[in-house]
Amino acid sequence: MERAKEDLAKLLEAILKIGKKQPDGSISTTFLEIFEETESYLESLNGTLRSAKKQKKINFEGELLLKGKHDKTLITLLP
């Protein structure tokens, strides 16, 4: 469980680092940008994304994102 919390913190940190601030105060980036930023240190990006979405920390279309197919999907860190 501790690992999941660490991974969530790393994901949110990555979004803050590479994302672009939106007019509503949220921060958005694409799945590809997050994938490339976190591939060396997040084992289960999809699991971490789903967990963050369930906790209403982020939002994105769909449930499972696949590299290539969903590269341009926006992932938004909610304000």
N, C-alpha and C positions, 0 to 999 in steps of 0.2 A: 504494500500500500504506500509506503514511503517513496518508493521509486516512481509511482504514478504522480505523486505530488511534485517531485523534482522535475519530472518530464513536463508536467503542465506548466510549471514556472519557466522552464527553458523555452517552451513553445511561445508563451506570452511575451517573454523577453525578445525572442526572435521577431515576432510580429511588430513589437514596438520599435525595434532596430531598423527593420527594412520596410515597414508599412508607410503609407501616406495618409496624413490626417485629412479627414473628410469634413465638410461643413457642419455636420451634426455632432462633431466631436469624436466620432469613431475613427478607427485606424484600419485601413484595408490594404491587402496585398493579395497576390495570386498563390494558388496552390504550388505552382512550379517554383516561385521565389522562396516559399517556406521550405519546400522539399530540398532545394539546393542549399539553403542556409543551415538546415538541421540534419541533413543526411549522415553526417559524421558522428553525431552524438545522440540522436533520438532513435531508439530501436524500433518503436512502433508509432510512427507518425499518425497513421490512421486511427489507432486506438486512442492516442492522446487528443487528436482533433475531435473524435466522437465524445470523449469525456468532457472536454472543454465546452462543446456545444450543449451537451446535456446539462451542464452547470450554468448555462447561459452567459458564459464569458466571451464566446465567439459565435458567429453565425455564418453559414454557408449553405448553398443549395445541395440537396441530396444527402446521402448517408455515408457512402464509401467513395473516396476520391482515388482515381488511378492516374499514375504518371502517364503523360501522353494524351490520354482521353480528357482529363480534367485540368490540364495545365493552366488554363485561363480562368478557372473558377475563382471568384473572389471570396476571400476569407476575411471577415470583419471582426476586429476586436471591439466589443461593445463598450460604450462609454460608461 
